[in-house]
Amino acid sequence: MQVRRLLFASLLFAGCCWLPSAWAPTSGRAFAQEENKKATKAKTDDTETAITELKKALKATEKELDATKKAIDDLKTSTADTKAAATKIATLEKELAAATKTSAGLKADLAKLTADVNAVKAVSGDGKATAEKLVAIEKGADESKKAAEGLKKEAEDLKKATEKGFADAGTAATTGKERGDTAWMLVSSAFVLLMVPGLALFYGGMVRRKNVLATMMHSMAALAVVGVFWVTIGYALAFGPSVFKISALGATDGGLIGWSWDLVLLKGIDATAKLPGYDIPVYLHVMFQGMFAIITPALISGAIAERIRFWPFCLFMLLWVTFVYCPLAHMVWAWDWFDKTLPAAKQGANAIGLLGKMGALDFAGGTVVHIAAGMAGLACCLVIGKRAGYPKQIAHPNSMVLTLLGAGLLWFGWFGFNGGSSVRGDALAVSAFAATQAAAAAAGLAWMLVEWIHKGKPTALGLASGIVAGLVAVTPASGYVYMWGAALIGVAAAVICYIAVALKNVLGYDDSLDAFGVHGVGGFVGAVLTGLCCSQLVQSGSADGLLAYPVHRARYEALTKDEGKLIKDAIAAKEAAEKAAKDKEAALEPELKPLTDAKDAAEKAFNEATPGKREAQAEAFTKAKENWQKKNDELTAVQYEAGVKADEVTKLEAEKTALQPIIDKQDLDGKSAVSQLIIQTKAAVVSAVFAFVLSVVLVIATQAITLGNFKTSERSEAEGLDRTEHGEVGFDFSGATESVTVASTEPRAASAPRGNGRFEVQVAGVDAKELMEVWSRLCQPTDGAPDKDFIAVYPHVTTVRGTTFRCRDGSPEAIAKRLASLFTRHTKKTVTAAKV
């Protein structure tokens, strides 16, 4: 019993010892498997989290890529004309393509990872294999995450590069515009400068040969005299802030004259400073406006040519530019560019001059330049008086070649005169350029036709005068009218100026070169007719004239009548045409496809055929192409019709958009059809009266300051201003190269007369001294007609010595009889003459 119990205890002990060793591996494997499952689940969760983050990063990256693409498209649109921007865009597109490729690869990796994770979730059994699979997935996920982070960084860099590209492109566009405007204004300034020698030639050809040089000097000297004055104080007076203001003519606090110490020699203006509201430097505006100031007093000289002294005229130019031109320029053209009381962003937004505030339109100088110069010329010729012998003695032009050449240079320079007044190289400059051409051509043709009808022949002087009259008249209107309006103004100016020039002899004033008749009258006509032909559709700064006002209103009413029925009908027609085009396309598609395939196949066969043996293939290709073209033309026709209808809708909507603010502003301001015409007439009258009255005062003042020497003496006028004022001649046909010494006007004795048929006539009954006094007086110009006996004898007389007249050619008896009659009348003595 005890042995049995002992054996049972031993077996029990052995069992207790064996069971733990046998159970441990099994339980360990189960535990390990459980732990592996937990770890696998944790790692799977981590991987899924990483994949989720990767998806988010990828989504953000795709958004940034889309934004970058849009930015590049916008950049293309906004900087299409900028070379630098185009290069930048190309670089960015390459970077974007690479980033997009990387993104596509990342998407593939992400899809693969997701598939692997899903596979892991489905896997059961071997924990070791699962763990290895998860390690591989984690490694792939890490690599993909790094790739996503790299792509994100690339996208951020690309975004920064795009933003920089935008900035660079914007800078390039701005710089390009500034350079373009500056280049055009530099060229325009040079054009206007060229008008001065053009004017010198134009005037120089119309005077007598003995006054050519003096007349040209009046124009050329203005380049120096007014040129220095303008940069010193002229620009400050014309364009500085208003220092004297009045409220009149419907304008409140309208400036009459300006001033700014900063503008004196431009000492307060940096060389790089831009004119507010424009893209050009202030210095360039000074130069451009300075050319206007130079040529305007030069125009005045044409009214008093051949009878004024040089240095008094230079003094008169300085006085006139100071007291007439600068105030008028300020009244019409001055804006608040240099008003330091305003914020920089608001400078250059408002007119400050009296006529500018009144609403007067003067694009390039009708009131400031031409009316002012013409009225000043009239004042000068009335105060100074006529030339000796005018109007009975006709002063024939010395060279129409010079005059025509000068007119051509004026026409050429006038494109800068008017086109440059836009102060930009834009569509407005082109419009002014075109209007200038139309007016000049129309006026030249009209003057020729009128002269042809009136005198029987068209003259070179008439053509030149007509061209200049048209250029003058279109100057105030060039930036506000269409070409048809410019042509109308040119024709009207030619006819009216022709009448004005023809009437000067009847009225009795001596306007030597028609400065008043062409510039004064032509400028006035152009300023007034601007109010007739101007249109606000040409530019926003314009107004609607008498012709445009009712047309625009009628058109706007037609567009808005019956709740815009006209536009609605156009839209309905467009939609119907588009539907018809779509239906036609659907109907023809089954027919077009086989024809297209046949054409392509025939073309391929032709290309693959042996050269030189393609006749059959060429014929088949031509026939297939014709069949396709015929069917395609049917579709193209309806598509074209749809496009036409769409364009009509766009045009009508654009018309309404453009006209609505114009009509609203007119209603707000209470403007009528004649409002602008009245404003233009008032501005022209103010300019004419202001210039005439002050010019009369300045001529009298110049006469007083120069002690009556503004007008030359009769003796100097007879000798010629070239010699008396400058000691030179304009045309020296003697072959001498040195300056000509001023010679006496007394008849000079010669040792022997030249030529054949020489003879002498002896005068008796009067002493030699009295005879010489009478003869010398007869040789001088007079207000009346020359003595008929003197005219008959003078061509034959070579020298006079004592009482003996040496002659050649002609009848000695007839000449002796004429001399006796001549001296009997003028000495009141009985005088005889006979051949010796």
C-alpha positions in Angstrom: 0.0 0.0 0.0 2.8 2.3 1.0 4.8 1.2 -2.1 1.8 1.8 -4.3 1.4 5.3 -2.9 5.1 6.0 -3.2 4.9 4.9 -6.9 1.9 7.1 -7.5 3.7 10.1 -5.9 6.8 9.5 -8.1 4.7 9.3 -11.2 2.8 12.5 -10.2 6.1 14.2 -9.5 7.5 13.1 -12.9 4.3 14.3 -14.6 4.5 17.6 -12.9 8.1 17.9 -14.1 7.3 17.0 -17.6 4.1 19.0 -18.1 5.7 22.5 -17.8 8.5 21.5 -20.3 5.9 20.1 -22.7 3.4 23.0 -22.4 6.0 25.8 -22.6 6.8 25.6 -26.3 3.1 25.4 -27.2 2.1 28.3 -25.1 5.1 30.2 -26.2 4.3 29.8 -29.9 0.7 30.8 -29.2 1.8 33.8 -27.3 4.2 34.8 -29.9 1.6 34.4 -32.6 -0.7 36.7 -30.6 1.9 39.3 -30.0 2.8 39.2 -33.7 -0.8 39.7 -34.6 -0.9 42.8 -32.3 2.3 44.1 -33.6 1.1 43.5 -37.2 -2.1 45.4 -36.5 -0.2 48.3 -34.9 2.2 48.5 -37.8 -0.7 48.2 -40.3 -2.4 51.1 -38.5 0.8 53.1 -38.7 1.2 52.4 -42.4 -2.4 53.3 -43.1 -1.8 56.6 -41.2 1.3 57.2 -43.2 -0.6 56.5 -46.4 -3.4 58.8 -45.3 -0.9 61.6 -44.7 0.7 60.8 -48.0 -2.7 61.1 -49.7 -3.2 64.5 -48.1 0.3 65.7 -49.1 -0.3 64.5 -52.6 -3.7 66.2 -52.8 -2.2 69.5 -51.6 0.6 69.1 -54.1 -1.9 68.6 -56.9 -3.7 71.7 -55.9 -0.5 73.7 -55.9 0.4 72.2 -59.3 -3.1 73.3 -60.7 -2.6 76.8 -59.2 0.9 76.9 -60.8 -0.5 75.9 -64.2 -3.2 78.6 -64.0 -0.6 81.1 -62.9 1.5 80.2 -65.9 -1.5 80.6 -68.2 -2.2 84.0 -66.7 1.4 84.9 -67.1 1.3 84.0 -70.8 -1.7 86.2 -71.3 -0.5 89.2 -69.4 3.1 89.2 -70.8 2.6 87.9 -74.3 4.8 90.7 -75.7 7.6 90.4 -73.2 10.6 88.3 -74.3 12.0 88.0 -70.8 8.6 86.8 -69.5 8.3 84.3 -72.3 11.7 82.8 -71.4 10.7 82.5 -67.8 7.4 80.8 -68.7 9.2 78.2 -70.8 11.5 77.4 -67.8 8.6 77.2 -65.4 6.7 74.9 -67.8 9.7 72.5 -67.9 9.8 72.4 -64.1 6.1 71.8 -64.0 6.3 69.0 -66.5 9.0 67.3 -64.3 6.9 67.8 -61.2 3.8 66.4 -62.9 5.8 63.4 -63.9 7.0 62.9 -60.4 3.4 63.3 -59.1 2.2 60.6 -61.5 4.9 58.3 -60.2 3.9 59.1 -56.7 0.3 58.2 -57.5 1.4 54.8 -58.8 3.5 54.2 -55.7 0.5 55.1 -53.5 -1.8 52.8 -55.4 0.7 50.0 -55.0 1.1 50.6 -51.3 -2.7 50.7 -50.8 -3.0 47.4 -52.6 -0.2 45.8 -50.5 -1.8 47.0 -47.3 -5.1 45.5 -48.4 -3.3 42.3 -49.2 -1.7 42.3 -45.7 -5.1 42.7 -44.1 -6.3 39.6 -45.9 -3.2 37.6 -45.0 -3.4 35.2 -42.1 -1.2 32.4 -40.8 2.6 32.8 -40.9 3.4 35.8 -38.7 7.0 35.9 -39.9 6.0 36.3 -43.5 3.5 39.0 -42.5 6.0 40.9 -40.5 8.5 40.8 -43.4 5.8 42.0 -45.8 4.9 44.9 -43.4 8.6 45.9 -43.2 8.7 46.1 -46.9 5.5 48.1 -47.0 6.8 50.5 -44.4 10.0 51.0 -46.3 8.0 51.7 -49.5 5.8 54.0 -47.5 8.7 55.9 -46.1 10.2 56.3 -49.6 6.9 57.4 -51.0 6.5 59.9 -48.1 10.0 61.3 -48.8 9.1 61.5 -52.4 5.9 63.3 -51.5 7.8 65.7 -49.3 10.3 66.3 -52.1 7.5 66.9 -54.5 5.8 69.3 -52.1 9.1 71.2 -51.8 9.5 71.3 -55.5 5.9 72.6 -55.8 6.6 75.3 -53.3 9.8 76.3 -55.1 7.9 76.3 -58.4 5.2 78.5 -56.8 7.9 80.9 -55.6 9.4 80.9 -59.0 6.0 81.6 -60.6 5.4 84.5 -58.3 8.8 85.8 -59.1 8.0 85.3 -62.8 4.8 87.3 -62.3 6.8 90.1 -60.7 9.5 90.0 -63.3 7.0 89.9 -66.1 5.1 92.8 -64.6 8.3 94.8 -64.3 9.3 93.9 -67.8 5.9 95.0 -69.2 6.0 98.3 -67.3 9.5 98.9 -68.4 8.7 98.1 -72.0 5.7 100.5 -71.9 7.8 103.2 -70.4 10.5 102.8 -72.9 8.0 102.7 -75.8 6.3 105.9 -74.7 9.6 107.6 -74.1 11.0 106.5 -77.5 7.9 107.9 -79.2 8.0 111.2 -77.4 11.7 111.6 -78.1 11.0 111.1 -81.8 8.0 113.5 -81.7 10.2 116.2 -80.0 12.7 115.8 -82.8 9.9 116.0 -85.4 8.7 119.3 -83.9 12.2 120.6 -83.8 12.6 119.8 -87.5 9.5 122.0 -88.2 11.6 125.1 -87.3 14.0 124.8 -90.3 11.0 123.7 -92.3 9.3 126.9 -91.4 12.5 128.9 -92.2 12.5 127.4 -95.7 8.8 127.9 -96.1 9.0 131.6 -95.2 12.4 132.1 -96.9 11.1 131.0 -100.3 8.3 133.5 -100.2 10.3 136.7 -99.6 12.5 138.6 -102.1 16.0 137.4 -102.6 17.6 140.2 -100.6 15.6 139.2 -97.5 16.0 135.4 -97.6 18.7 135.1 -94.9 17.1 137.6 -92.6 13.7 135.9 -92.8 15.2 132.5 -92.1 17.1 133.9 -89.2 13.9 135.0 -87.5 12.9 131.3 -87.3 16.3 129.7 -86.5 17.2 132.3 -83.9 14.1 131.2 -81.9 15.8 127.9 -81.3 18.4 129.6 -79.3 16.6 132.6 -77.8 13.4 130.8 -76.7 15.2 127.5 -76.2 17.3 129.0 -73.3 14.3 131.0 -71.9 12.1 127.9 -71.8 14.3 125.7 -69.7 15.1 128.7 -67.5 11.7 130.0 -66.5 9.3 129.3 -69.4 8.3 125.8 -68.3 7.8 127.0 -64.7 5.5 129.8 -65.9 3.5 127.5 -68.2 3.1 124.3 -66.1 3.8 125.2 -62.5 1.0 125.3 -60.0 -1.4 128.2 -60.6 -0.3 131.4 -58.7 -3.0 133.7 -60.2 -6.6 132.4 -60.5 -10.0 133.8 -61.5 -13.5 132.4 -61.7 -15.0 133.1 -65.1 -16.5 131.5 -68.2 -18.0 128.7 -66.1 -14.7 127.8 -64.4 -14.0 128.1 -60.7 -10.4 129.1 -59.7 -9.1 128.8 -63.2 -5.3 129.5 -63.4 -3.9 132.2 -65.6 -0.2 131.7 -64.9 1.9 129.2 -63.0 5.1 129.1 -61.1 7.4 126.7 -59.2 11.0 127.3 -58.2 11.6 123.6 -58.6 11.0 124.0 -62.3 13.5 126.8 -62.8 16.2 125.1 -64.8 14.6 121.9 -63.4 16.9 122.2 -60.4 14.2 120.6 -58.1 13.3 117.7 -60.5 15.3 114.5 -60.5 16.4 113.3 -64.0 14.5 110.0 -63.5 11.3 111.6 -62.2 8.2 110.6 -64.2 5.5 113.0 -65.2 2.5 112.0 -63.0 -0.1 110.0 -64.9 2.3 109.2 -67.7 5.3 106.9 -68.4 7.7 109.6 -69.6 10.3 111.6 -67.6 9.5 115.2 -66.7 12.6 116.2 -68.6 11.1 114.8 -71.8 7.9 116.7 -71.3 9.9 119.9 -70.9 11.7 119.3 -74.2 8.5 118.4 -76.1 6.6 121.5 -74.9 9.7 123.6 -75.4 9.6 122.9 -79.2 6.0 124.3 -79.2 7.2 127.4 -77.4 10.1 127.8 -79.9 8.1 127.6 -83.1 5.2 129.8 -82.1 7.0 133.2 -82.0 8.8 132.1 -85.2 5.3 131.9 -86.9 4.7 135.6 -86.0 7.7 136.7 -88.0 5.9 135.8 -91.2 3.4 138.6 -90.8 6.1 141.3 -90.5 8.8 139.8 -92.7 11.0 142.1 -94.9 10.6 145.2 -92.6 11.8 144.4 -89.1 15.2 144.5 -87.5 16.7 141.4 -86.0 17.7 142.3 -82.4 14.4 144.1 -81.6 12.5 141.0 -82.9 14.6 138.8 -80.5 13.6 141.1 -77.6 9.9 140.9 -78.8 10.1 137.1 -78.8 11.2 137.0 -75.2 8.5 139.4 -74.1 5.8 137.7 -76.1 6.6 134.2 -74.9 6.6 135.5 -71.3 3.4 137.4 -71.3 1.3 135.7 -74.0 2.4 132.1 -74.8 3.2 130.9 -71.2 -0.2 132.2 -69.8 -2.1 130.6 -72.7 -0.2 127.3 -72.3 -1.1 127.3 -68.6 -4.7 128.2 -69.2 -5.2 125.3 -71.7 -2.6 122.5 -70.9 -1.6 122.8 -67.3 -2.6 120.0 -64.9 -1.8 119.5 -61.3 1.4 117.5 -62.0 3.6 119.6 -59.6 1.1 120.4 -56.9 2.8 119.3 -53.7 -0.4 119.8 -51.6 -1.8 116.6 -53.3 -0.8 113.0 -52.6 1.6 111.7 -55.3 -1.1 109.2 -56.4 -3.5 112.0 -57.2 -1.2 114.4 -59.0 -1.9 114.9 -62.7 -5.6 114.1 -62.5 -7.2 117.5 -62.9 -6.8 120.5 -65.2 -5.9 123.7 -63.3 -6.0 126.3 -66.1 -8.9 128.6 -66.9 -9.8 127.2 -70.3 -8.9 123.6 -69.3 -11.4 123.8 -66.4 -13.9 125.3 -68.7 -13.8 122.1 -70.8 -12.1 123.5 -73.9 -10.5 120.9 -76.2 -7.1 121.8 -77.7 -5.2 118.6 -78.4 -2.0 120.1 -79.8 -2.2 123.9 -79.9 -5.0 125.5 -81.9 -5.6 128.2 -79.3 -2.2 128.2 -77.7 0.0 128.2 -80.8 -1.9 129.1 -84.0 -4.6 131.5 -82.9 -2.1 133.2 -80.6 0.6 133.5 -83.3 -1.9 134.6 -86.0 -3.4 137.3 -83.8 0.0 138.5 -82.7 1.1 138.7 -86.3 -2.0 140.8 -87.1 -1.2 143.1 -84.2 2.4 143.5 -85.3 1.7 144.3 -88.9 -1.0 146.9 -87.9 1.3 148.7 -85.4 4.6 148.5 -87.4 3.0 149.4 -90.7 3.3 148.3 -94.3 6.3 147.6 -96.5 7.5 150.4 -98.8 5.4 150.3 -102.0 2.7 147.9 -100.6 0.3 147.0 -102.1 1.0 148.6 -105.5 4.4 147.1 -105.8 4.2 143.3 -105.8 7.0 141.4 -104.0 7.5 138.2 -105.9 8.7 135.1 -104.1 12.3 134.3 -104.8 12.0 130.5 -104.7 9.0 128.3 -104.7 11.3 125.3 -104.5 12.3 126.4 -101.0 8.7 127.0 -100.0 7.5 123.6 -101.2 10.4 121.9 -99.5 9.6 123.8 -96.3 5.9 122.8 -96.6 7.0 119.1 -96.9 9.2 119.4 -93.8 6.3 121.0 -91.9 4.0 118.2 -92.9 6.5 115.7 -91.8 7.2 117.4 -88.5 3.5 117.9 -87.8 3.0 114.2 -87.2 5.1 114.7 -84.1 3.4 117.9 -83.3 0.0 116.2 -83.2 0.8 112.6 -82.6 3.2 113.4 -79.8 0.5 115.4 -78.0 -1.0 112.1 -76.8 2.1 111.9 -74.5 2.0 108.1 -75.1 2.9 105.8 -78.0 -0.7 104.4 -78.1 -3.8 104.2 -80.2 -4.6 107.8 -79.5 -1.3 108.8 -81.1 -2.1 106.8 -84.1 -5.6 108.4 -84.3 -4.0 111.9 -84.2 -1.4 110.9 -86.7 -4.1 109.7 -89.2 -6.3 112.8 -88.6 -3.3 115.0 -89.4 -2.7 113.2 -92.7 -6.3 113.3 -93.7 -6.7 117.0 -93.0 -3.5 118.1 -94.7 -4.3 116.1 -97.9 -7.9 117.3 -98.0 -6.9 121.0 -97.5 -4.1 120.9 -100.1 -6.5 119.5 -102.7 -9.3 121.9 -101.7 -7.0 125.0 -102.0 -5.8 123.9 -105.4 -9.4 123.4 -106.7 -10.5 126.8 -105.3 -7.5 128.6 -106.8 -8.0 126.7 -110.1 -11.6 127.9 -110.3 -10.8 131.4 -109.1 -7.6 132.1 -111.0 -7.6 129.5 -113.8 -4.3 127.8 -112.6 -3.3 126.0 -109.5 0.0 127.3 -108.1 2.8 125.8 -106.0 2.3 128.6 -103.4 -1.4 127.7 -103.2 -0.7 124.0 -102.7 1.8 124.8 -99.9 -0.5 127.3 -98.3 -3.4 124.8 -98.4 -1.4 122.0 -96.8 -0.3 124.3 -94.0 -3.9 125.6 -93.5 -5.1 122.0 -93.1 -2.4 121.1 -90.6 -3.1 124.3 -88.6 -6.8 123.6 -88.5 -6.6 120.0 -87.5 -4.1 120.7 -84.7 -6.7 121.4 -81.9 -9.0 118.6 -83.2 -6.5 115.8 -84.0 -7.0 113.8 -80.8 -10.8 114.2 -80.7 -12.1 113.5 -84.2 -12.3 110.6 -86.6 -10.6 110.9 -90.0 -13.8 112.0 -91.7 -14.0 114.9 -89.3 -10.4 115.8 -89.9 -10.9 115.8 -93.7 -14.0 118.0 -93.2 -12.0 120.4 -91.0 -9.2 120.5 -93.6 -11.6 121.4 -96.5 -13.3 124.1 -94.5 -10.0 125.6 -93.4 -8.7 125.7 -97.0 -11.7 127.5 -98.3 -12.0 130.0 -95.5 -8.2 130.7 -95.3 -8.1 131.2 -99.1 -10.8 133.9 -98.8 -9.0 135.5 -95.8 -5.7 135.7 -97.8 -7.5 137.1 -100.9 -9.1 139.8 -98.8 -6.0 141.2 -97.1 -5.3 143.6 -100.0 -8.9 144.8 -99.9 -8.7 145.4 -96.2 -5.3 147.1 -96.5 -3.1 145.3 -93.9 0.3 144.0 -94.9 0.5 140.4 -93.7 3.7 139.6 -95.6 3.6 135.8 -95.6 0.0 135.3 -94.5 0.7 134.4 -90.9 -2.7 135.7 -89.8 -4.6 134.5 -92.9 -3.4 130.9 -92.5 -2.5 130.5 -88.8 -4.8 132.9 -87.1 -7.9 132.2 -89.3 -7.0 128.5 -89.7 -6.5 128.0 -86.0 -9.8 129.7 -85.2 -11.7 127.6 -87.7 -10.1 124.4 -86.4 -10.8 125.3 -82.7 -14.5 126.0 -83.4 -15.0 123.0 -85.7 -13.5 120.7 -83.0 -16.8 121.3 -81.2 -18.6 120.2 -84.3 -16.8 117.0 -85.1 -15.4 115.7 -81.8 -16.5 112.4 -80.4 -16.1 110.9 -77.0 -15.7 107.4 -78.6 -12.3 108.6 -79.9 -11.0 109.1 -76.4 -12.5 109.4 -73.0 -11.0 112.9 -72.5 -13.1 114.2 -75.4 -16.7 115.3 -75.6 -19.5 114.8 -78.0 -19.8 117.5 -80.6 -22.8 118.8 -82.5 -22.6 115.9 -85.0 -21.8 113.1 -82.6 -24.2 114.0 -79.8 -27.6 113.1 -81.5 -26.1 110.1 -83.2 -24.8 108.6 -80.0 -28.1 109.2 -78.2 -30.2 107.8 -81.0 -28.0 104.7 -81.1 -28.2 104.2 -77.3 -32.0 104.6 -77.4 -32.1 101.9 -80.2 -30.1 99.6 -78.1 -32.1 100.0 -74.9 -35.6 100.3 -76.5 -38.2 97.7 -75.4 -35.9 96.4 -72.7 -33.0 95.9 -75.1 -35.1 94.1 -77.8 -32.4 94.7 -80.4 -29.7 92.9 -78.4 -32.2 90.2 -77.4 -33.1 89.5 -81.0 -29.4 89.3 -81.9 -28.8 86.8 -79.1 -31.7 84.7 -80.3 -30.4 84.8 -83.8 -27.0 83.8 -82.5 -28.4 80.9 -80.5 -30.4 79.7 -83.5 -27.4 79.9 -85.8 -25.3 78.0 -83.3 -28.0 75.3 -83.0 -28.2 75.1 -86.8 -24.4 74.6 -86.9 -24.5 71.8 -84.3 -27.4 70.1 -86.1 -25.5 70.4 -89.4 -22.4 69.0 -87.9 -24.3 66.0 -86.5 -26.0 65.4 -89.8 -22.8 65.6 -91.8 -20.7 63.6 -89.4 -21.6 60.1 -90.9 -20.8 61.5 -94.4 -17.7 63.4 -93.4 -15.9 60.6 -91.6 -15.7 58.2 -94.6 -14.7 61.1 -96.8 -12.1 62.1 -94.4 -10.7 58.6 -94.2 -10.8 58.3 -97.9 -8.9 61.6 -98.3 -6.3 60.5 -95.7 -5.9 57.1 -97.4 -5.5 58.7 -100.8 -2.9 61.1 -99.4 -1.0 58.3 -97.8 -1.0 56.3 -101.0 0.2 59.3 -102.9 3.1 59.9 -100.5 4.1 56.3 -100.5 4.0 56.0 -104.3 7.2 56.0 -106.4 8.1 59.6 -107.4 7.5 60.2 -111.0 4.7 57.5 -111.1 2.1 59.2 -109.0 -0.5 60.2 -111.6 -3.1 57.7 -110.6 -2.6 58.4 -106.9 -2.6 62.1 -107.5 -5.8 62.0 -109.3 -7.4 59.8 -106.6 -6.1 62.1 -103.9 -7.4 65.2 -105.7 -10.8 63.7 -106.2 -11.0 62.5 -102.6 -10.0 65.9 -101.4 -12.6 67.7 -103.6 -15.3 65.4 -102.3 -14.3 66.0 -98.7 -14.0 69.8 -99.3 -17.4 70.1 -100.9 -19.1 68.4 -97.9 -16.9 70.3 -95.4 -17.8 73.6 -97.0 -21.4 73.0 -96.2 -20.5 72.7 -92.5 -18.1 75.7 -92.7 -20.8 77.9 -94.1 -23.2 77.4 -91.2 -20.4 77.7 -88.7 -19.3 80.9 -90.3 -22.9 82.2 -90.1 -23.0 81.4 -86.4 -19.7 83.2 -85.9 -21.1 86.3 -87.6 -24.2 86.3 -85.4 -22.0 85.9 -82.3 -19.8 88.9 -83.5 -23.0 91.0 -83.9 -24.0 90.3 -80.4 -20.6 91.2 -79.0 -20.5 94.4 -81.1 -23.9 95.5 -79.9 -23.1 94.8 -76.2 -19.8 96.7 -76.6 -21.6 99.6 -78.1 -24.1 99.8 -75.2 -21.3 99.5 -72.7 -19.4 102.3 -74.3 -22.4 104.7 -74.8 -24.0 104.3 -71.4 -21.5 106.2 -69.3 -21.3 108.9 -72.0 -25.0 109.5 -71.9 -25.2 109.3 -68.1 -22.4 111.9 -67.8 -24.0 114.2 -70.3 -27.3 114.1 -68.4 -25.5 114.6 -65.1 -23.6 117.7 -66.4 -26.6 119.0 -68.3 -24.8 119.0 -71.7 -26.7 119.5 -74.9 -25.7 119.0 -78.6 -24.3 122.6 -78.9 -22.6 122.7 -75.5 -19.1 121.8 -76.7 -19.4 124.0 -79.8 -20.2 127.0 -77.5 -17.2 126.1 -75.2 -14.9 125.9 -78.2 -16.1 129.2 -79.6 -15.6 130.9 -76.3 -12.1 129.5 -75.9 -11.1 130.6 -79.4 -12.4 134.1 -78.8 -10.7 134.4 -75.4 -7.4 133.2 -77.0 -7.7 135.6 -79.9 -8.6 138.7 -77.8 -5.9 137.9 -75.2 -3.2 137.4 -77.8 -4.1 140.4 -79.9 -4.4 142.9 -77.1 -1.3 141.9 -75.3 0.6 141.7 -78.6 -0.3 145.3 -79.4 1.0 146.4 -76.1 4.2 144.4 -76.5 4.9 145.7 -80.0 4.5 149.3 -78.7 6.7 148.5 -75.7 9.4 147.0 -78.0 9.3 150.1 -80.2 9.7 152.3 -77.2 12.5 150.2 -75.7 14.4 150.1 -79.0 13.8 153.8 -79.6 11.6 153.1 -82.7 14.1 150.7 -84.3 11.7 147.7 -84.4 10.9 148.5 -88.0 13.9 149.1 -90.3 14.5 152.3 -92.2 13.3 152.7 -95.8 16.8 152.8 -97.0 17.7 149.5 -95.3 14.5 147.9 -96.5 15.4 148.9 -100.1 18.9 147.6 -99.6 17.7 144.3 -98.2 17.8 143.0 -94.6 20.4 140.3 -95.4 23.0 143.0 -95.9 21.9 145.6 -93.5 21.1 143.3 -90.5 23.6 140.5 -91.0 26.2 141.7 -93.5 25.6 138.6 -95.6 23.5 137.4 -98.4 21.3 134.4 -98.6 22.3 133.5 -102.2 25.6 134.8 -103.5 25.6 134.3 -107.3 28.9 136.3 -107.7 31.1 133.5 -106.7 32.5 135.4 -103.7 32.9 133.4 -100.5 33.5 136.2 -98.0 30.9 138.3 -96.3 29.5 141.1 -98.5 30.3 144.7 -97.4 27.3 147.0 -97.2 27.4 149.3 -100.1 25.9 152.7 -100.8 22.6 153.0 -102.6 23.9 156.1 -104.6 24.5 155.5 -108.3 28.1 154.8 -109.0 30.1 156.1 -112.1 31.8 153.6 -114.4 34.7 154.3 -116.6 32.8 153.0 -119.6 29.4 151.4 -120.1 29.2 147.7 -120.9 27.5 146.2 -123.8 26.9 147.3 -127.4 24.7 150.2 -128.7 26.2 152.7 -126.3 25.4 156.3 -126.5 25.2 159.4 -124.3 22.4 161.9 -123.6 23.1 165.4 -122.4 20.5 167.1 -120.1 20.4 170.9 -120.1 18.4 173.4 -118.0 19.2 171.9 -114.6 22.5 171.7 -112.6 24.1 168.4 -111.8 23.4 168.4 -108.0 19.7 168.9 -108.4 19.5 166.4 -111.3 21.2 163.8 -109.1 18.9 164.4 -106.1 15.9 163.9 -108.4 17.3 160.8 -110.0 18.3 159.2 -106.6 14.8 159.9 -105.2 13.2 158.3 -108.3 15.4 155.2 -107.7 13.9 154.6 -104.2 10.7 152.6 -103.6 7.5 154.7 -103.2 4.0 154.1 -102.0 2.6 155.1 -105.3 3.2 153.8 -108.8 6.7 154.7 -110.3 6.9 157.5 -112.9 6.1 156.1 -116.3 9.0 158.1 -118.0 11.4 156.8 -115.3 10.3 153.2 -115.9 10.8 153.6 -119.7 14.3 155.2 -119.3 15.8 153.3 -116.3 16.5 149.9 -118.1 18.8 151.7 -120.6 20.8 153.9 -118.2 24.2 152.5 -117.2 25.8 155.4 -115.4 25.1 159.1 -114.6 28.0 161.5 -114.6 27.1 165.2 -114.0 24.3 165.9 -116.4 25.3 163.2 -118.9 23.4 159.9 -119.0 25.3 157.0 -120.5 22.9 154.5 -122.0 22.9 151.4 -124.1 20.3 149.9 -126.5 17.0 151.6 -127.2 16.2 154.7 -129.3 18.4 157.7 -128.4 15.8 160.2 -129.5 13.0 158.5 -127.5 15.2 158.3 -124.3 16.2 161.9 -124.7 12.6 163.0 -125.0 11.6 160.9 -121.9 14.4 162.4 -119.8 13.5 165.9 -120.8 9.8 165.3 -119.8 10.9 163.5 -116.6 13.1 166.3 -115.2 10.8 169.1 -116.4 8.0 167.7 -114.2 10.1 167.0 -111.2 12.3 170.2 -111.2 9.5 172.5 -112.4 12.0 173.9 -114.9 12.3 173.8 -118.6 14.7 170.9 -119.3 15.9 169.6 -122.6 17.9 166.6 -123.5 19.8 165.5 -126.7 22.1 162.8 -127.9 25.8 163.8 -127.9 
